[in-house]
Amino acid sequence: MMKSTQDLIEEELENLCRQGKFEAFLLFNAEGIPMAGVDFTDQFNTDGLAALSVVLNQSVELTEEFQTHALVDEVSLRISSSHRIVSRPFLVEDVKMILLAIVPNRQAYRRITTTAIHRIQKLF
């Protein structure tokens, strides 16, 4: 049986999530609709994170409008003394997607999130 694109993406996200020691990896479209995800803790509200992904994406768009030569490829929020939410907007065939990572503070994340974006783009 062939796996769906969502299943393949979730496998990649799960592997990268474990590798980076992340709490969660979630993929949304620009409207905040969940496309795929992995949450190792089940403590995060997916609907709340979907709404947050839209707000963070809107802040990226406003920043890029304010500074016309700016290209914002990441927004990072510390949500407590122990976690960070990293939002990475990117394109898949001219369709904006948003990758959210829940990362422990002081944990490197940039290489893992960049790898996840490249793998998602290839799977679509």
Beta strands, then each sheet from edge to edge (+ up, - down):
strand 1: 24-29
strand 2: 34-39
strand 3: 75-78
strand 4: 83-92
strand 5: 95-104
sheet 1: 2+ 1- 5+ 4- 3+
end
